[in-house]
């Protein structure tokens, strides 16, 4: 049977009388610099990233920074297959173009990046960071095009009403005026241009066919409702930058993207992860990241009540700062957010369950926020002000997740020559700021102690479950 491993949902603060299990004291011997055996390198590994708007991209970058740091033998720039949907397509396109996770962080998160001269005094051929305003430029051309259509639409309404003033109400006669409403609020052409410039530099490409590894960006054909995979045969002639623009064209916010006479919108409308693309291509290990999950308010309240750790206090503060006890009190934004998350999450897990029977030799490992993660729910989906905070949050949560799931994940990764570096995972002083800029203070001592206790309790629970499954499978 294949292995489908979702994010663990440990019982925080769980008490148990079972003897404490100890993680290995030393980090595994395998390092990124050690070449893998030929037999292992032939086994395909893929990365699939879901959507979630700018917030989702920030979370995914934090997850990737944690995975890149803690998994020895894994090179995120050397995956056999990359699958990106919506916001995830931005990141997979960068990784496939040999942009490291740190470089992607600088491009999408740290918009204060400055060009520095090299030893010869020449500014390298680099692109500045993707500033928030690039995503928030009004779609003036779309506005103008729609405004130009208003006179003719008004005239059509007048003629309809005059022709049959009794049978047709004014609202019905002038209903065609709704066609003058812009299809998108913000302009996404600047996004495509930024990516095109980024991929035009030496060592990179804007052509799917010239990439070292396979890259797929999923969008939806607006006129047919069918998912289209850019990068696949028949759709690999489309520039990567244009495909990403189409994959992330969320209806209502960005206008549909025209490609070869067809109009395309956000791929998340049809597919959440689409890891099946990688599995169908022969991937035996697929690492998946889904940044959006439904929020469990009851679990959040319970954790806030039972936990006194600094990490939990931060989430509790986020929950309380929202000034609501029930999600309905958050109004339409909270209701729509929960509805959207529930729909895409249930659809994703339904598909993951099908993988168990269809791809029997594959392992799918999923990373996503906990259901009681208030910070991920109450952070504005399109907020940029907190991008570093969200990224750091994802980085720390993923490190915690890896440590808690060590006994479950280590055997799976080992089959592919990947080792979990416990020395890195147990180092509570690590932060993204310290890694990217080689500086940054450690987390507060109290927070490190509380989190360590939570990790240990969760590891014991995971180990007990792992041993129990072994007994059941052996018939004991």
Buried (B, 14 or more C-beta within 10 A) or exposed (E): EBBBBBBBEBEBBEEEEEEEBEBEEEBBEBEBEEEBEEEBBEBBBBBBBBBBBBBBBBBBBBBBBBBBBBBBBBBBBEBBBBBBBBBBBBBBBBBBBBBBBBBBBBBBBBBEBEEEEEEEEEEEEBBBBBEBEBBBEEBEEBBEBBEEEEEEBBEBBEEBBEEEEEEBEEEEBBBBBEEBEBBBBBBBBBBBEBBBEBBEEEEBBBEBEEBEBBBBBBBBBBEEEEBBBBBBEEBBEBBBBBBBBBBBBBBEBBBBBEBEEBBBBBBBBBBBBBBBBBBEBBBBBBBBBBBBBBBBBEBBBBBBEEBEBBBBBBBBEBBEEBEBEEBEEBEEEBEEBBEBBBEBBEBBBEBBEEBBEEBEEBBBBBBBBBBBBBBBBBBBBBBBEBBBBBBBBBBBBBBBBBBBBBBBBBEBBBEBBBBBBBEBBBBBEBBBBEBBEEEBEEBEEEBBEBBBEBBBBBBBBBBBEBEEEEEEEEEE
